Amino acid sequence: MCKHLKHLCYFMLLGTITAFLACSCSQIKNEITAGESVTAVESTTEETTTTEESETEKEISKRVELGSVLGFENCYAEIEQGASNYYIWHIFNSEGKEIACQFSYGCDSKPDIVIADIDGDGSDELISNCCYDADGAERAYVFRNRNGAVEVGMIDLEKIQKELGTAFGANKYKVCYSADKNQLVFVNSQDNSERVLSMDDMIFKEYTPDMF
């Protein structure tokens, strides 16, 4: 009888130990699973944050690579936005020298950077479409390279007025680049009539960073 009792106690002790081990393993497994879940959530949060930061950096990026401009390689533009829809951009060559600048303000339109050959000489010009004031005055400027020196051209308004026999106030005309015509166009704001401009209708001066 003592022998049977001894065996019974042995099996009971073995069952208790087995149950304890099973419970411990289950608890450890649950802790590991919970730990993995937290790690996954943290990882997802980090990826989301990184993506959001990348989008924000992309939105506020001030540098735009332009490549070749006016015969200068690896050019880039730095664009700034201030209060009241004020936009200004500076274009630099690979050496960091400013070769063009323009701005607009008081309206939703920022300067457009257009690179095109508008005089048919085989070399591209840099054209900027700009908007000034809330009344929407529009002007276009042409930048070109002449023997390594950058020149900027603006409309010869006195010449146009003599040819058309009409005096134009500041907001009575527009000068803009037409992609369809690949030319500068003078627009009489009073009747919306248009006249295509040539380089002879522009006055060119050597560009300096303090010009605008």
Disulfide bonds with the S-S distance in Angstrom:
Cys107-Cys131 2.39
